[in-house]
Amino acid sequence: MTINGNFPGETLHVHRGDTLIVHVVNRSPHNITIHWHGVNQPRYPWADGPEYITQCPIQPGGGKFSQKVIFTTEEGTLWWHAHSEWTRATVYGAIIVYPKKGHAYPFPKPHADLPIIFGEWWKQDIFELFDDFRRSGGDPLVSHAITINGQPGDRYNCSGQDMFKLAVDQGKTYLLRLINAAMQDILFFSIAGHQLTVVGTDGTYTKPFKSDYITISPGQTIDVLLRADHPIAASYYMAAKFYSSARAAVNLNTTTALLHYTTNNTTTTPTAAAATADTNASVAFTARFRSLADKKHPVDVPQKADTNLYFTLSMNAVPCPAGATCAGPNGARLAASVNNVSLVLPTSMDVLGAYYRGIGGVYGDDFPSNPPVSFDFTNLTIPAVYRTPATGNQVRMLEYNSSVELVFQGTNLLGGVDHPMHLHGTNFYVVGWGFGNFDRAKDANKTYNLVDPPFQNTIAVPRNGWVAVRFKATNPGK
């Protein structure tokens, strides 16, 4: 499935404070919704995109939906993608939010800017793949290739010379807008021989820092400056590879693109990019993010929380139905849970519509603020009794304008995984993180950054670790 026949889809160019009307026509034979990832949509949740949460899907065979996309404080790189089952695997594109007209970047204006979108490719119909995944209850089929701007690079027999090429002029600076559109794995990215300067993430600016590599979570965007300051008589690989701490299989291939200087007319063997990819490198990179926190870009970090939430994130196993064969652990089916509740979407109508119309029986309002059962969440051996989650579609209500602290706690159930977490309707300040079980007395009082934490909408909770975020609940309906 594609948008207007393009893979990736169109890049949307807007300025801070703009409003777009996007007319979506579904000519496919499948349901579809579109989510504007990182756009807060203040007081207008109806066009946010999650299927059966804020809207019903756009019907196949010509269904239409005009979506209002409201940009307010976002500035930098965001993206849009499908939000129905696995349609996100191929339906996505970049959103570039420029400063308001007459305003400047908080860094020297680059010579040019362009999106670099990381994705995946399967030699199988995505809908067949998803049906097989859902039927078996095991891990989904590993993708056959990683892509950069839709191209898998020159390390795959099927692609040959079909690789993304970036032409640069020596001495000029380029703003690369990195987007991880892959389904579930963290990516490492680097450009041979070139350091990158990080200047933003998730539609906000950060204090600049230099790095030889980038770690980017699924759904995350990162803005980097590339200075073309190397010898022109050479070509340089741009390389990306997956990293996963999970027990499941992962695509171990490295995908490539090519950086070359415009005045270089010679044919050279590209310089290889570094292949760093491990937990220590991942968290070391992520820990360097800081908000600008200056007069033009102030921060508003809640210094105290009115509402404290503690959410455990787990991979679970549910019993295989009678007479079926399942490919999950010990013949069971895989399931994910938050506070030991595995989400089951409603099918009659969306949650938001039911809330506003006062229709009962569509969702519950009693999602737990803390884990129903407490145990040593990151112990190497966890009793099997904790593996089976409850199911439901409860929501957690928040008081308007309340200051919320939400601690995401990874667990070691089924060996544990990294959990990328994304919040719709608002960004959050990442005030702390660590490994092991969260200890409020120790961690909150000694390790929190309440001065210049990064302002993000997506964060990876490390395997058997925790992340604490804070935000103000000022966007009703989201």
ABEGO torsion letter per residue (X at the ends): XBBGGBOBBBBBBBBBGBBBBBBBBBABABBBBBBBBGBAGBGBAAAAGBBGAABBBBBBGGBBBBBBBBBBABBEBBBBBBABEAAAAABBBBBBBBBBBGBBBABBBBABBBBBBBBBBBABBAAAAAAAAAAAGBBBBBBABBBBGGBAEAABAAAEABBBBBBBBBGBBBBBBBBBABAABBBBBBBBGBBBBBABBGGBBBBBBBBABBBBBBGBBBBBBBBBABBAABBBBBBBBBBBABABBBBABBBBBBBBBAABABBBBBBBBBABBBAAAAAAAAAABBBAGBAABBBBBBABBABBBBBBBBBBBBBBBBGBBBABBGGBBBBBBBGGBBBBBBAABBAAAAAAAGBBGABBAABBABBABBBBAABABBBAAAABBBBEABBBBBBBGBBBBBBBBBBABGGEBBBBBBBBGBBBBBABBBBEBBBAAAAAAAABBAAABBBBABBBBBBGBBBBBBBBBABBGX
